[in-house]
Amino acid sequence: MSRFAAGAETSGAAGDEVVVPLDEDLLSDGLADARWVLHDALLAGARRIVVDLSRVHSLGSPALASFLWAHRVCRARGGGVVLRGADRRTREMLRRTGLWRVLQVQRGDAAAARGRSVRERTDL
């Protein structure tokens, strides 16, 4: 069974939204496993991928490049990639690189439930 089948959740019409929970175990051997999870979600036809980062302590620029690659594919389908639960360091990196304008960033499950994104906040 792939990590996608084991950890990701699909929702929406025909599974067009996929929630991908990332954790330190998935990232421990590098980004290959995380890239495969994103690739599997795209092959399944996801238009929108929500990457749950609440269990990840830090991300590097290669991880952001992977999210940007997935975003390009989702954008062509009329969707995008959402980063949920990004820590302060990750949000700061997104601000410095300007990627906060490309990728939608949500504080966490509570903020997502209220429909608020980091874009709507002034402290990014």
MDTraj code that builds the backbone (N, CA, C; nanometers):
import mdtraj as md
import numpy as np

residues = "MET SER ARG PHE ALA ALA GLY ALA GLU THR SER GLY ALA ALA GLY ASP GLU VAL VAL VAL PRO LEU ASP GLU ASP LEU LEU SER ASP GLY LEU ALA ASP ALA ARG TRP VAL LEU HIS ASP ALA LEU LEU ALA GLY ALA ARG ARG ILE VAL VAL ASP LEU SER ARG VAL HIS SER LEU GLY SER PRO ALA LEU ALA SER PHE LEU TRP ALA HIS ARG VAL CYS ARG ALA ARG GLY GLY GLY VAL VAL LEU ARG GLY ALA ASP ARG ARG THR ARG GLU MET LEU ARG ARG THR GLY LEU TRP ARG VAL LEU GLN VAL GLN ARG GLY ASP ALA ALA ALA ALA ARG GLY ARG SER VAL ARG GLU ARG THR ASP LEU".split()
xyz = np.array([
    [0.0851, -0.1179, 0.0000],
    [0.0000, 0.0000, 0.0000],
    [0.0890, 0.1233, 0.0000],
    [0.0585, 0.2203, -0.0824],
    [0.1384, 0.3420, -0.0881],
    [0.1072, 0.4315, 0.0306],
    [0.1980, 0.5233, 0.0582],
    [0.1745, 0.6200, 0.1653],
    [0.0527, 0.7056, 0.1347],
    [0.0285, 0.7312, 0.0060],
    [-0.0881, 0.8102, -0.0316],
    [-0.2150, 0.7400, 0.0127],
    [-0.2239, 0.6102, -0.0174],
    [-0.3437, 0.5352, 0.0188],
    [-0.3581, 0.5253, 0.1694],
    [-0.2459, 0.5214, 0.2416],
    [-0.2523, 0.5044, 0.3857],
    [-0.2810, 0.6340, 0.4593],
    [-0.2290, 0.7487, 0.4126],
    [-0.2381, 0.8692, 0.4920],
    [-0.3245, 0.9801, 0.4370],
    [-0.3424, 0.9871, 0.3086],
    [-0.4156, 1.0985, 0.2493],
    [-0.5656, 1.0751, 0.2580],
    [-0.6377, 1.1861, 0.2649],
    [-0.7832, 1.1803, 0.2686],
    [-0.8366, 1.2560, 0.1486],
    [-0.9360, 1.2007, 0.0846],
    [-0.9967, 1.2697, -0.0286],
    [-1.1334, 1.3220, 0.0119],
    [-1.1726, 1.4320, -0.0491],
    [-1.3053, 1.4874, -0.0242],
    [-1.3480, 1.5637, -0.1481],
    [-1.4678, 1.6138, -0.1448],
    [-1.5198, 1.6893, -0.2585],
    [-1.5749, 1.5965, -0.3644],
    [-1.6186, 1.6571, -0.4729],
    [-1.6764, 1.5809, -0.5824],
    [-1.5683, 1.4978, -0.6495],
    [-1.5887, 1.3700, -0.6547],
    [-1.4982, 1.2750, -0.7202],
    [-1.3570, 1.2828, -0.6650],
    [-1.3425, 1.3211, -0.5365],
    [-1.2110, 1.3256, -0.4753],
    [-1.1209, 1.4323, -0.5326],
    [-1.1774, 1.5471, -0.5719],
    [-1.0942, 1.6506, -0.6323],
    [-1.0108, 1.7274, -0.5306],
    [-1.0347, 1.7085, -0.4006],
    [-0.9508, 1.7676, -0.2964],
    [-0.8878, 1.6557, -0.2152],
    [-0.7575, 1.6640, -0.1957],
    [-0.6846, 1.5628, -0.1207],
    [-0.6091, 1.6327, -0.0084],
    [-0.6245, 1.5811, 0.1137],
    [-0.5493, 1.6309, 0.2278],
    [-0.4314, 1.5375, 0.2485],
    [-0.3106, 1.5933, 0.2431],
    [-0.1881, 1.5149, 0.2581],
    [-0.1222, 1.5546, 0.3900],
    [-0.1286, 1.4676, 0.4904],
    [-0.0618, 1.4998, 0.6164],
    [0.0868, 1.4634, 0.6097],
    [0.1728, 1.5624, 0.6272],
    [0.3163, 1.5366, 0.6308],
    [0.3612, 1.5302, 0.7763],
    [0.4601, 1.4470, 0.8023],
    [0.5190, 1.4404, 0.9357],
    [0.6688, 1.4173, 0.9230],
    [0.7360, 1.4198, 1.0356],
    [0.8817, 1.4056, 1.0356],
    [0.9253, 1.2693, 0.9817],
    [0.8477, 1.1636, 1.0070],
    [0.8826, 1.0306, 0.9558],
    [0.8834, 1.0282, 0.8031],
    [0.7858, 1.0926, 0.7441],
    [0.7773, 1.0960, 0.5982],
    [0.8944, 1.1736, 0.5380],
    [0.9404, 1.2763, 0.6087],
    [1.0490, 1.3597, 0.5589],
    [1.1871, 1.3151, 0.6061],
    [1.1924, 1.2123, 0.6899],
    [1.3192, 1.1724, 0.7516],
    [1.4231, 1.1244, 0.6506],
    [1.3818, 1.0633, 0.5432],
    [1.4752, 1.0128, 0.4422],
    [1.4891, 1.1075, 0.3237],
    [1.4529, 1.2316, 0.3422],
    [1.4572, 1.3279, 0.2322],
    [1.3177, 1.3512, 0.1776],
    [1.3111, 1.4154, 0.0639],
    [1.1822, 1.4543, 0.0072],
    [1.1212, 1.3537, -0.0882],
    [1.1911, 1.2462, -0.1161],
    [1.1407, 1.1515, -0.2166],
    [1.0024, 1.0990, -0.1799],
    [0.9842, 1.0591, -0.0543],
    [0.8530, 1.0063, -0.0129],
    [0.7443, 1.1121, -0.0229],
    [0.7756, 1.2342, 0.0194],
    [0.6764, 1.3416, 0.0118],
    [0.6400, 1.3718, -0.1334],
    [0.7394, 1.3696, -0.2211],
    [0.7112, 1.3932, -0.3628],
    [0.6215, 1.2846, -0.4210],
    [0.6453, 1.1601, -0.3793],
    [0.5599, 1.0509, -0.4271],
    [0.4165, 1.0667, -0.3781],
    [0.4001, 1.1130, -0.2546],
    [0.2646, 1.1339, -0.2020],
    [0.1937, 1.2402, -0.2854],
    [0.2637, 1.3496, -0.3151],
    [0.2045, 1.4540, -0.3996],
    [0.1757, 1.4006, -0.5399],
    [0.2699, 1.3245, -0.5945],
    [0.2537, 1.2663, -0.7287],
    [0.1319, 1.1741, -0.7323],
    [0.1163, 1.0902, -0.6297],
    [0.0010, 1.0005, -0.6233],
    [-0.1299, 1.0782, -0.6168],
    [-0.1308, 1.1873, -0.5405],
    [-0.2515, 1.2695, -0.5315],
    [-0.2864, 1.3298, -0.6673],
    [-0.1840, 1.3744, -0.7391],
    [-0.2081, 1.4318, -0.8721],
    [-0.2552, 1.3262, -0.9706],
    [-0.1960, 1.2071, -0.9625],
    [-0.2405, 1.0988, -1.0508],
    [-0.3842, 1.0570, -1.0218],
    [-0.4261, 1.0737, -0.8979],
    [-0.5634, 1.0408, -0.8611],
    [-0.6622, 1.1467, -0.9095],
    [-0.6090, 1.2569, -0.9671],
    [-0.6965, 1.3589, -1.0245],
    [-0.7261, 1.4763, -0.9342],
    [-0.6477, 1.4937, -0.8291],
    [-0.6726, 1.6035, -0.7357],
    [-0.6601, 1.7380, -0.8060],
    [-0.7562, 1.8244, -0.7796],
    [-0.7494, 1.9623, -0.8276],
    [-0.6944, 2.0527, -0.7186],
    [-0.7181, 2.0143, -0.5963],
    [-0.6729, 2.0920, -0.4812],
    [-0.6059, 1.9972, -0.3831],
    [-0.4844, 2.0305, -0.3422],
    [-0.4110, 1.9507, -0.2442],
    [-0.3888, 2.0366, -0.1215],
    [-0.4359, 1.9887, -0.0072],
    [-0.4136, 2.0557, 0.1203],
    [-0.3020, 1.9795, 0.1909],
    [-0.1873, 2.0445, 0.2085],
    [-0.0734, 1.9819, 0.2742],
    [-0.0765, 2.0233, 0.4208],
    [-0.0985, 1.9255, 0.5090],
    [-0.1041, 1.9513, 0.6527],
    [0.0377, 1.9461, 0.7084],
    [0.0889, 2.0615, 0.7485],
    [0.2255, 2.0732, 0.7994],
    [0.2318, 2.0836, 0.9504],
    [0.1218, 2.0586, 1.0189],
    [0.1172, 2.0797, 1.1635],
    [0.2113, 1.9878, 1.2405],
    [0.2535, 1.8754, 1.1810],
    [0.3455, 1.7836, 1.2496],
    [0.4874, 1.7902, 1.1939],
    [0.5167, 1.8977, 1.1208],
    [0.6505, 1.9163, 1.0639],
    [0.7137, 2.0372, 1.1316],
    [0.8367, 2.0203, 1.1796],
    [0.9031, 2.1278, 1.2535],
    [0.9694, 2.2304, 1.1632],
    [1.0217, 2.1879, 1.0499],
    [1.0817, 2.2841, 0.9584],
    [1.0829, 2.2275, 0.8170],
    [1.0755, 2.3172, 0.7229],
    [1.0802, 2.2814, 0.5808],
    [1.1900, 2.3614, 0.5139],
    [1.2526, 2.3010, 0.4170],
    [1.3530, 2.3713, 0.3393],
    [1.2971, 2.4146, 0.2058],
    [1.3791, 2.4846, 0.1311],
    [1.3351, 2.5323, 0.0003],
    [1.3074, 2.4192, -0.0984],
    [1.3752, 2.3022, -0.0905],
    [1.3373, 2.1938, -0.1823],
    [1.1934, 2.1460, -0.1608],
    [1.1474, 2.1464, -0.0368],
    [1.0084, 2.1079, -0.0102],
    [0.9129, 2.2094, -0.0715],
    [0.9453, 2.3364, -0.0575],
    [0.8609, 2.4397, -0.1181],
    [0.8598, 2.4277, -0.2698],
    [0.9728, 2.3897, -0.3282],
    [0.9774, 2.3687, -0.4733],
    [0.8841, 2.2549, -0.5136],
    [0.8760, 2.1509, -0.4316],
    [0.7843, 2.0393, -0.4600],
    [0.6389, 2.0849, -0.4529],
    [0.6084, 2.1685, -0.3540],
    [0.4718, 2.2203, -0.3424],
    [0.4387, 2.3097, -0.4610],
    [0.5367, 2.3862, -0.5071],
    [0.5143, 2.4737, -0.6214],
    [0.4901, 2.3928, -0.7482],
    [0.5640, 2.2832, -0.7653],
    [0.5429, 2.1935, -0.8796],
    [0.4006, 2.1376, -0.8770],
    [0.3570, 2.0896, -0.7591],
    [0.2215, 2.0352, -0.7475],
    [0.1180, 2.1452, -0.7721],
    [0.1485, 2.2664, -0.7265],
    [0.0561, 2.3787, -0.7461],
    [0.0362, 2.4083, -0.8945],
    [0.1430, 2.4013, -0.9713],
    [0.1316, 2.4272, -1.1157],
    [0.0359, 2.3291, -1.1821],
    [0.0472, 2.2022, -1.1433],
    [-0.0412, 2.1006, -1.2013],
    [-0.1854, 2.1251, -1.1553],
    [-0.2029, 2.1519, -1.0260],
    [-0.3379, 2.1772, -0.9741],
    [-0.3972, 2.3038, -1.0347],
    [-0.3158, 2.4049, -1.0544],
    [-0.3636, 2.5305, -1.1120],
    [-0.4154, 2.5100, -1.2547],
    [-0.3487, 2.4237, -1.3281],
    [-0.3941, 2.3923, -1.4642],
    [-0.5301, 2.3230, -1.4620],
    [-0.5627, 2.2611, -1.3509],
    [-0.6927, 2.1938, -1.3348],
    [-0.7957, 2.2828, -1.2683],
    [-0.7595, 2.4062, -1.2399],
    [-0.8528, 2.4986, -1.1762],
    [-0.8475, 2.4981, -1.0252],
    [-0.7433, 2.4422, -0.9668],
    [-0.7307, 2.4353, -0.8211],
    [-0.6017, 2.4975, -0.7734],
    [-0.5406, 2.4340, -0.6746],
    [-0.4154, 2.4847, -0.6202],
    [-0.3705, 2.4014, -0.5021],
    [-0.2631, 2.4458, -0.4398],
    [-0.2085, 2.3808, -0.3210],
    [-0.2263, 2.4746, -0.2028],
    [-0.2730, 2.4187, -0.0922],
    [-0.2920, 2.4923, 0.0319],
    [-0.1976, 2.4334, 0.1350],
    [-0.1215, 2.5182, 0.2026],
    [-0.0357, 2.4741, 0.3117],
    [-0.1070, 2.5065, 0.4427],
    [-0.1389, 2.4043, 0.5192],
    [-0.2138, 2.4221, 0.6435],
    [-0.1222, 2.3940, 0.7625],
    [-0.1246, 2.4824, 0.8598],
    [-0.0502, 2.4602, 0.9834],
    [0.0990, 2.4847, 0.9712],
    [0.1395, 2.5733, 0.8810],
    [0.2820, 2.6040, 0.8643],
    [0.3339, 2.6780, 0.9863],
    [0.4554, 2.6438, 1.0297],
    [0.5145, 2.7104, 1.1450],
    [0.5667, 2.8493, 1.1066],
    [0.6112, 2.9226, 1.2065],
    [0.6556, 3.0594, 1.1852],
    [0.7716, 3.0677, 1.0864],
    [0.8683, 2.9754, 1.0952],
    [0.9829, 2.9765, 1.0034],
    [0.9394, 2.9563, 0.8586],
    [0.8470, 2.8637, 0.8393],
    [0.7981, 2.8366, 0.7033],
    [0.7211, 2.9566, 0.6495],
    [0.6370, 3.0164, 0.7325],
    [0.5629, 3.1353, 0.6889],
    [0.6575, 3.2501, 0.6550],
    [0.7643, 3.2642, 0.7339],
    [0.8629, 3.3691, 0.7064],
    [0.9349, 3.3432, 0.5743],
    [0.9696, 3.2168, 0.5475],
    [1.0346, 3.1828, 0.4213],
    [0.9422, 3.2130, 0.3034],
    [0.8140, 3.1832, 0.3191],
    [0.7173, 3.2138, 0.2135],
    [0.7076, 3.3637, 0.1901],
    [0.7144, 3.4400, 0.2971],
    [0.7081, 3.5855, 0.2838],
    [0.8329, 3.6387, 0.2130],
    [0.9507, 3.5907, 0.2537],
    [1.0757, 3.6389, 0.1933],
    [1.0850, 3.6053, 0.0451],
    [1.0349, 3.4883, 0.0070],
    [1.0436, 3.4456, -0.1330],
    [0.9282, 3.4953, -0.2184],
    [0.8242, 3.5479, -0.1556],
    [0.7068, 3.5934, -0.2302],
    [0.6095, 3.4812, -0.2638],
    [0.6390, 3.3593, -0.2152],
    [0.5506, 3.2466, -0.2467],
    [0.4172, 3.2525, -0.1717],
    [0.4058, 3.3394, -0.0727],
    [0.2778, 3.3534, -0.0047],
    [0.1724, 3.4086, -0.0999],
    [0.2193, 3.4711, -0.2089],
    [0.1254, 3.5213, -0.3097],
    [0.0794, 3.4121, -0.4043],
    [0.1532, 3.2999, -0.4072],
    [0.1225, 3.1904, -0.4987],
    [0.0484, 3.0787, -0.4269],
    [0.1043, 3.0346, -0.3153],
    [0.0452, 2.9247, -0.2387],
    [-0.0441, 2.9812, -0.1300],
    [-0.1607, 2.9235, -0.1152],
    [-0.2487, 2.9653, -0.0069],
    [-0.1972, 2.9030, 0.1219],
    [-0.1886, 2.9836, 0.2288],
    [-0.1360, 2.9368, 0.3562],
    [-0.2422, 2.9570, 0.4629],
    [-0.2698, 2.8502, 0.5391],
    [-0.3658, 2.8576, 0.6485],
    [-0.2926, 2.8309, 0.7788],
    [-0.3304, 2.9000, 0.8823],
    [-0.2661, 2.8847, 1.0132],
    [-0.2778, 2.7431, 1.0667],
    [-0.3932, 2.6849, 1.0604],
    [-0.4161, 2.5518, 1.1151],
    [-0.5610, 2.5149, 1.1002],
    [-0.6007, 2.4048, 1.1626],
    [-0.7380, 2.3567, 1.1486],
    [-0.8396, 2.4570, 1.2009],
    [-0.8100, 2.5253, 1.3119],
    [-0.9052, 2.6219, 1.3662],
    [-0.9232, 2.7392, 1.2700],
    [-0.8121, 2.7891, 1.2159],
    [-0.8209, 2.9002, 1.1205],
    [-0.8886, 2.8548, 0.9923],
    [-0.8608, 2.7330, 0.9500],
    [-0.9229, 2.6821, 0.8279],
    [-1.0732, 2.6695, 0.8462],
    [-1.1147, 2.6280, 0.9646],
    [-1.2577, 2.6135, 0.9912],
    [-1.3279, 2.7489, 0.9852],
    [-1.2565, 2.8543, 1.0247],
    [-1.3154, 2.9882, 1.0178],
    [-1.3006, 3.0490, 0.8800],
    [-1.2232, 2.9822, 0.7916],
    [-1.2073, 3.0324, 0.6564],
    [-1.1053, 3.1434, 0.6443],
    [-1.0177, 3.1589, 0.7434],
    [-0.9175, 3.2628, 0.7401],
    [-0.7859, 3.2067, 0.6899],
    [-0.7206, 3.2791, 0.6039],
    [-0.5898, 3.2390, 0.5559],
    [-0.4867, 3.3406, 0.6013],
    [-0.3611, 3.3055, 0.5922],
    [-0.2554, 3.3957, 0.6312],
    [-0.2566, 3.5197, 0.5434],
    [-0.3004, 3.5069, 0.4193],
    [-0.3077, 3.6232, 0.3308],
    [-0.3951, 3.7332, 0.3883],
    [-0.4957, 3.6940, 0.4645],
    [-0.5885, 3.7915, 0.5192],
    [-0.5315, 3.8606, 0.6415],
    [-0.4194, 3.8106, 0.6932],
    [-0.3606, 3.8662, 0.8136],
    [-0.2468, 3.9591, 0.7766],
    [-0.2216, 4.0565, 0.8609],
    [-0.1159, 4.1516, 0.8328],
    [0.0170, 4.1116, 0.8934],
    [0.0214, 4.0077, 0.9786],
    [0.1461, 3.9724, 1.0457],
    [0.2295, 3.8724, 0.9676],
    [0.1947, 3.8430, 0.8438],
    [0.2773, 3.7525, 0.7606],
    [0.4014, 3.8269, 0.7244],
])
top = md.Topology()
chain = top.add_chain()
for i, resn in enumerate(residues, 1):
    res = top.add_residue(resn, chain, resSeq=i)
    for name in ("N", "CA", "C"):
        top.add_atom(name, md.element.get_by_symbol(name[0]), res)
traj = md.Trajectory(xyz[None], top)
